Amino acid sequence: MATTNGKKPPTLVVLQLTGGNDTLNTLVPYADPLYYDNRKTVRIAEEDVLKIDDRFGFHPSMAELKSFWDQGKMAVIAGIGYPNPNYSHFRSMDIWYTAEPNTISTDGWLGKTVRELDPKADNVLTAVNFGRGLPRALSLAGVPVASVAQLDTYGLLTSLSSVDQRNSALEVFSSMYDDGFHDDMNVKPLKKVNVDDPMGEVFRYMGQTGLDAQKGADILSTALGKYSSTVEYPKSQIAANLKGIAQVKLADLGTRVFYTSHGSFDTHATELPTHALLWKEISEAVSAFFADLREHNAADDVIMFMWSEFGRRVKDNGAGTDHGAGSVAFVLGDPVKGGMYGEYPSLKESDLTIGNLKHNNDFRSTYSSIPEGWLKLEAETLVNGKFDQFSFV
């Protein structure tokens, strides 16, 4: 798909590192003795760090991701976070999902982004999530999102062996909650929702959701037949999800925002082996994903944003690390202007907040940079305010 000026519309892939990724063992401040003073057990030896300069380096399991840095295609957002950090997974994730640190909101920042990209919801596949459930970041009334657990079995009522049975059941489901009209405005001979019924809007929403899901499943089912690649993905869930994203992207179905997640990074115990495995799986999967796109000349219009709801405490607990604050995020892809953005937080005890890294740049600065710099959208209403932006795209 191309825009009117002949350029392909930019695509955003969001990868959530669920559970609170340990910043210090991801972007390791190996030259700072305070790192080793605080991390008596849960630490990366200097000789194992994948050094990117004379102060910092990546976890040794991130070799494939380091190649993006080496090629100038990775932006590292150091010190990312928000004021008055919350140490609850659920509340902190909600803050990142809605871009609302101070109030409770249900409108996802990416849901609002999708609405701007497709105001009339003409394409039910403008946003696709690979994983179970609907990420709150994509949640917004009137914005359809296809949520796919596994592409080759995706669809409604797929357990029904008969195609006729499935189609009949889908028609009944749609009719139960529909507003009484086909698209051609002819009244159907089945239940019509009473517009005066306070539950009418709920029924109408359920019906539309079902119709969108049915339509999305039918379209997505074509992606597998269009896909061919020599790239072999590793055997992990995140690799399967990213392969699915590549298949949908390469099918040219008009999807602009993809979402997936991996974890849990909630490493209170056994952090060293768990963290190493998680980053190995992500690094290998992301490398295969971009190799797949490049093989098909489809990498020049895709960037990936990786984030986690918070970091971990500066001191380890002997086996792992507990919930922290200041974190690190990544933006990578062929169009990205690589480099370090933001400042790595100080490890001095006097500079910590309750034993945690302080953030020095608001996550909404990164959020603002993505729609404005990449998707060419006004960011203020999407992220609930004006924030300084980075120039990584």
C-alpha positions in Angstrom: 0.0 0.0 0.0 1.3 3.4 -0.9 0.2 6.9 -0.1 -0.7 9.5 -2.7 2.9 10.7 -2.9 4.1 7.2 -3.7 5.6 6.6 -0.2 4.6 3.7 2.0 2.7 4.7 5.1 4.8 4.4 8.2 4.2 1.5 10.5 4.7 1.3 14.3 5.4 -2.0 16.1 5.2 -1.8 19.9 6.8 -4.4 22.1 5.9 -4.3 25.8 8.4 -5.8 28.2 5.8 -6.8 30.8 6.7 -6.9 34.5 9.3 -4.2 34.9 12.6 -4.7 33.1 15.8 -4.3 35.1 17.4 -1.2 33.6 20.8 -1.7 35.3 21.3 -5.2 33.9 20.0 -4.2 30.5 22.0 -1.0 29.8 24.9 -1.8 32.2 26.8 1.2 33.7 29.9 -1.1 33.9 32.3 1.8 34.4 30.5 3.1 37.5 31.8 1.4 40.7 28.5 2.1 42.4 26.8 -0.4 40.1 29.0 -3.2 41.5 28.7 -1.8 45.1 24.9 -2.1 44.9 24.7 -5.2 42.9 26.6 -7.7 45.0 25.0 -10.8 43.4 22.6 -9.8 40.6 25.1 -8.1 38.3 26.8 -8.5 34.9 30.6 -8.9 35.1 32.4 -6.2 33.2 34.1 -8.7 30.9 30.7 -10.0 29.8 29.1 -6.6 29.0 28.6 -5.8 25.3 30.2 -2.4 25.5 28.8 0.4 23.4 31.1 3.1 24.8 33.5 3.7 27.7 30.7 3.8 30.3 27.8 1.6 29.2 27.0 -1.7 27.5 24.2 -4.1 26.8 23.4 -7.4 28.6 25.4 -10.2 27.0 22.2 -11.8 25.7 21.5 -8.7 23.6 24.1 -9.4 20.9 21.6 -9.3 18.0 20.1 -6.1 19.3 23.6 -4.6 19.7 24.0 -4.9 15.9 21.2 -2.3 15.5 23.2 0.0 17.8 26.4 -0.7 15.8 24.6 0.2 12.6 23.2 3.5 14.0 19.7 2.1 13.9 18.8 2.0 17.7 17.8 4.9 19.9 18.3 4.2 23.6 16.1 6.3 25.8 17.8 6.4 29.2 16.2 7.7 32.3 12.6 7.4 31.0 9.7 7.5 33.5 7.2 9.8 35.1 6.8 12.0 38.2 5.7 10.4 41.5 6.4 6.8 40.4 3.9 4.2 41.3 5.3 0.7 42.1 2.2 -1.2 41.3 2.4 -3.1 38.0 -1.2 -2.4 37.3 -1.3 1.3 38.0 2.1 1.9 36.4 1.0 0.1 33.2 -2.2 2.1 33.2 -0.2 5.3 33.3 1.9 4.2 30.3 -1.2 2.9 28.5 -3.2 6.1 28.9 -0.5 8.8 29.2 -2.3 10.0 32.3 0.0 9.9 35.4 -2.3 11.9 37.6 -5.8 10.7 36.8 -7.6 7.5 36.0 -8.4 7.1 32.3 -9.7 4.3 30.1 -8.6 5.8 26.7 -5.4 4.3 25.4 -2.9 6.6 23.8 -2.5 4.2 20.9 -6.3 3.9 20.6 -6.4 7.6 20.0 -3.5 7.3 17.6 -5.4 4.7 15.6 -8.5 6.9 15.5 -6.4 9.7 14.0 -5.0 7.3 11.4 -8.4 5.9 10.5 -11.1 8.4 11.7 -14.0 6.5 10.2 -12.7 3.0 11.1 -12.8 2.1 7.5 -10.2 -0.6 8.1 -10.8 -3.0 11.0 -7.1 -4.0 10.7 -5.5 -0.6 11.2 -4.4 -1.9 14.6 -3.5 -5.6 15.3 -2.4 -7.0 18.6 -0.6 -10.4 18.7 -1.4 -11.8 22.1 -4.4 -12.6 24.2 -6.8 -9.8 25.2 -6.9 -6.2 24.2 -4.0 -4.0 25.4 -5.3 -1.0 27.3 -3.0 1.2 25.2 -5.2 0.4 22.2 -8.5 0.6 24.0 -10.9 3.3 22.8 -14.6 3.2 22.0 -15.2 3.0 18.3 -11.7 1.8 17.4 -11.6 -1.8 16.2 -8.5 -3.8 17.1 -7.9 -7.4 16.0 -6.3 -9.4 18.8 -4.6 -12.5 17.5 -3.3 -15.4 19.7 -2.2 -17.5 16.7 -2.5 -16.4 13.1 -3.1 -19.7 11.5 -6.1 -20.5 13.9 -7.4 -17.0 14.3 -11.1 -16.4 13.8 -14.5 -16.7 15.5 -16.0 -20.0 16.4 -13.2 -21.9 14.6 -13.9 -25.0 16.6 -17.1 -25.6 14.5 -16.1 -28.1 11.9 -18.7 -27.1 9.4 -18.3 -23.9 7.5 -22.1 -23.6 7.2 -22.4 -24.0 11.0 -19.8 -21.3 11.6 -21.4 -18.9 9.2 -24.8 -19.5 10.6 -23.6 -19.0 14.2 -21.8 -15.8 13.3 -25.0 -14.4 11.7 -27.0 -15.2 14.8 -24.4 -13.5 17.0 -24.2 -10.4 14.9 -28.0 -10.2 14.6 -28.5 -10.6 18.4 -26.8 -7.3 19.1 -27.1 -5.4 15.8 -29.1 -2.2 15.4 -31.6 -3.9 13.0 -30.1 -2.8 9.8 -27.8 -4.2 7.2 -25.2 -1.9 5.7 -27.8 -1.2 2.9 -30.2 0.0 5.6 -32.7 -2.7 4.9 -34.4 -3.9 8.1 -33.5 -7.4 9.1 -36.2 -9.8 10.3 -34.4 -10.4 13.6 -34.0 -8.6 16.9 -33.8 -4.8 16.7 -32.2 -2.9 19.5 -34.5 -0.4 21.1 -32.8 3.0 20.9 -34.5 4.1 24.1 -33.1 1.1 26.0 -30.2 2.2 28.2 -28.5 -1.0 27.3 -28.9 -0.3 23.6 -25.5 1.3 23.2 -23.9 -1.6 24.9 -25.7 -4.1 22.6 -24.8 -2.0 19.6 -21.1 -1.9 20.7 -21.1 -5.7 21.2 -22.7 -6.2 17.8 -20.2 -4.0 16.1 -17.3 -5.6 17.9 -18.5 -9.0 16.7 -18.9 -7.8 13.2 -15.4 -6.2 13.2 -13.9 -9.4 14.6 -15.6 -11.5 12.0 -14.5 -9.2 9.2 -10.9 -8.9 10.5 -10.6 -12.7 10.9 -11.7 -13.2 7.3 -9.1 -10.7 6.0 -6.3 -11.9 8.2 -6.8 -15.4 7.0 -5.4 -14.3 3.6 -2.1 -13.3 5.1 -0.7 -16.8 5.4 -1.3 -17.6 1.8 0.6 -14.5 0.7 3.7 -15.2 2.8 6.9 -16.8 1.8 10.3 -16.3 3.4 13.7 -17.9 3.8 14.2 -16.4 7.3 13.9 -19.0 10.1 12.5 -17.6 13.3 13.6 -19.1 16.6 11.2 -21.2 18.6 9.8 -18.8 21.2 6.4 -17.1 21.8 7.8 -13.7 21.0 9.3 -15.0 17.8 6.0 -16.5 16.8 4.2 -13.2 17.5 6.8 -11.2 15.5 6.5 -13.6 12.6 2.8 -13.1 12.7 3.3 -9.4 12.6 5.6 -9.8 9.6 3.1 -11.9 7.8 0.3 -9.4 8.2 2.6 -6.5 7.4 3.8 -8.2 4.2 0.2 -9.0 3.2 -0.3 -5.3 2.7 -3.6 -5.2 4.7 -3.2 -1.5 5.7 -2.2 -2.2 9.3 -0.4 0.8 10.8 0.0 -0.2 14.4 1.1 -3.6 15.7 1.3 -4.5 19.4 2.8 -7.5 21.3 4.4 -8.2 24.6 6.9 -10.5 26.3 7.7 -11.4 29.8 7.4 -11.6 32.7 10.3 -9.3 33.6 9.2 -9.3 37.3 12.4 -10.8 38.5 12.2 -10.7 42.3 14.1 -14.1 42.3 16.3 -16.1 39.9 16.8 -12.9 37.9 20.1 -13.8 36.3 18.9 -16.9 34.3 15.4 -15.4 33.7 16.6 -12.1 32.5 19.2 -13.6 30.3 16.6 -16.0 28.6 14.1 -13.2 28.1 16.6 -10.9 26.4 18.0 -13.8 24.3 14.5 -14.6 23.1 13.7 -10.9 22.3 17.0 -10.2 20.6 16.9 -13.3 18.4 13.2 -12.7 17.5 13.6 -9.0 16.7 16.7 -9.8 14.6 14.7 -12.4 12.6 11.7 -10.0 12.2 13.8 -7.2 10.7 15.7 -9.7 8.5 12.4 -10.9 7.2 11.3 -7.4 6.4 14.6 -6.6 4.7 14.3 -9.7 2.6 11.0 -8.3 1.3 12.2 -4.7 1.0 9.8 -3.8 3.7 12.0 -2.5 6.5 12.2 1.1 5.5 8.8 2.1 6.8 8.8 0.2 10.1 10.1 1.2 13.6 9.8 -0.7 16.8 9.3 0.8 20.3 10.2 -1.3 23.3 9.2 -0.2 26.8 8.5 -1.5 30.3 6.3 0.0 33.0 9.2 0.6 35.4 12.8 -0.4 36.2 14.1 -2.3 39.3 15.7 -1.1 42.5 19.3 -0.2 42.5 20.3 -2.7 45.3 19.6 -6.3 44.6 17.9 -8.6 47.1 20.3 -11.4 46.9 18.5 -13.4 44.2 16.7 -10.7 42.1 15.5 -7.1 42.2 12.4 -5.4 43.4 10.1 -2.8 41.8 11.9 0.4 40.8 11.3 3.6 38.9 13.5 5.1 36.2 13.8 2.8 33.2 15.2 2.4 29.7 13.3 2.2 26.4 14.4 1.5 22.9 13.4 2.6 19.4 14.9 0.7 16.5 14.6 0.1 12.8 16.2 1.2 9.6 14.8 4.8 9.7 15.9 5.4 13.3 18.7 7.9 14.1 20.7 5.9 16.6 22.2 7.2 19.7 21.7 7.8 23.4 18.7 10.0 24.2 18.1 11.2 27.7 20.6 10.9 30.5 21.5 7.8 32.4 20.3 8.4 36.0 22.8 8.8 38.8 23.5 5.9 41.1 24.6 8.1 44.0 22.5 7.4 47.0 21.6 11.0 47.5 20.2 11.1 43.9 18.0 8.1 44.3 14.3 8.1 45.1 13.5 5.5 47.8 16.5 3.5 46.5 15.4 3.8 42.9 16.8 5.5 39.8 15.1 8.9 39.2 13.6 9.5 35.8 15.0 12.5 33.9 12.7 12.5 30.9 9.0 12.0 30.8 7.8 9.0 28.8 5.3 11.3 27.0 8.3 13.0 25.4 9.1 9.7 23.6 5.3 9.1 23.0 5.1 12.6 21.4 8.2 11.9 19.2 6.6 8.8 17.7 3.3 10.2 16.3 4.9 13.6 15.4 8.2 12.4 14.0 7.1 9.1 12.5 3.3 8.9 11.9 3.0 12.7 11.1 0.2 13.3 13.6 -0.3 16.1 16.1 0.7 14.5 19.4 -0.8 16.9 22.0 -4.2 15.3 22.3 -2.8 11.8 22.0 -0.5 12.1 25.0 -2.5 14.7 27.0 -0.1 17.7 26.7 2.9 19.3 25.1 6.3 17.7 25.8 9.8 18.1 24.6 10.5 15.7 21.7 13.5 13.6 20.7 14.7 13.5 17.1 15.3 9.8 16.7 13.0 9.7 13.6 
